[in-house]
């Protein structure tokens, strides 16, 4: 067993070796890379990514990244491809084959099949003298001087380089498409980002009570309304319009001033012109208003500016957008 210091040294050397491999990729970003980006950007087909072994694992990740950033992609295992999965490929699809050596038997069989079908073939390959490099229409060089493995055998630096080359493609395409965070959220609707960009106030406030009183409501009744509805506030409504709000803070200030609770009405302690938000606004906008004004709830109104409910900070916390 290695000592703690030796283990740390091995980890540091591995990271340094792979970082060097990635840094060297800058030397291989050439005209072929530009042409591949242009080819995929202008294509009406999909990107079919193929590989075998560890390169296949990298291929599945590249496909995931491309799909989530607006480039429709499918993974096709090289071994399965020559046993029936070639049917995945459509006439306008672009094929990306990933291989360190470029000379594995499955890849050698696959190359002429792709070429005969008339599809463009892109190689992410570490050996520019290989069958894959020579048979491809475009080559993205992912050569690494050595693996991080001390025996220079286990795919480590080479697969890292393949992954980074795939990421470079995906990000270049993303920027060419003008892909925004809102576009990204379309493909991640269940994630926190999706909720931040798509969840609306109208999705949240109906789950809450609609506490409200009139300006003439005795304060004791207003207090009961606030307590029973459990939102820390009550809208003060007159002729279907909001004229004020009573919050827990208003009640605390009233008590600290020793005002006669039995003689007061809602209008005596309410905050006039309270902050409101239209039900069609995004929930993230409600959060911004709460943060900017140091409040924990907002009264919700419809397009006619009539009170329809309350959105609370806890609603946003539950949805994970904070």
MOZI-V108394 format. One record per backbone hydrogen bond with DSSP energy under -1.0 kcal/mol. CO is the residue of the C=O (numbers start at 0). NH is the residue of the N-H. Records with the same first field share a line. If there is no record, write none. Layout:
BEGIN
CO=NH  NH
END
This chain:
BEGIN
2=6
3=7
4=8
5=9
6=10
7=11
8=12
9=13
10=14
11=15
12=16
13=17
14=18
15=19
16=20
17=21
18=22
19=23
21=24
22=25
23=26
24=27
27=29
29=33
30=34
31=35
32=36
33=37
34=38
35=39
36=40
37=41
45=93
46=73
47=95
48=75
49=97
50=77
51=54
52=56
53=57
54=58
55=59
56=60
57=61
58=62
59=63
60=64
61=65
62=66
63=67
65=70
66=69
71=46
73=48
76=80
77=81
79=82  84
80=85
83=86
84=87
85=88
89=92
93=47
94=121
95=49
96=123
98=125
101=131
103=107
104=108
105=109
106=110
109=113
110=114
111=115
112=116
113=118
114=117
119=94
120=136  137
121=96
122=139
123=98
124=141
126=129
129=133
130=134
131=135
137=122
139=124
148=151
155=159
156=160
157=161
158=162
159=163
160=164
161=165
162=166
163=167
164=168
165=169
166=170
167=171
168=172
169=173
170=174
171=175
172=176
173=178
179=183
180=184
181=185
187=190
190=194
191=195
192=196
193=197
194=198
198=282
199=202
200=203  204
203=206
204=207
210=234
212=236
213=216
214=266
216=265
217=221
218=222
219=223
220=224
221=225
222=226
223=227
224=228
231=247
233=245
234=212
235=242  243
237=240
240=237
243=235
244=270
245=233
246=250
247=251
248=252
249=253
250=254
251=255
252=256
253=258
254=257
258=260
259=262
263=218
264=267
265=268  269
270=244
274=298
276=300
277=280
278=201
280=200
281=285
282=286
283=287
284=288
285=289
286=290
287=291
288=292
289=294
295=312
297=310
298=276
299=307  308
300=278
301=304
305=301
308=299
310=297
311=314  315
312=316
313=317
314=318
315=320
316=319
END
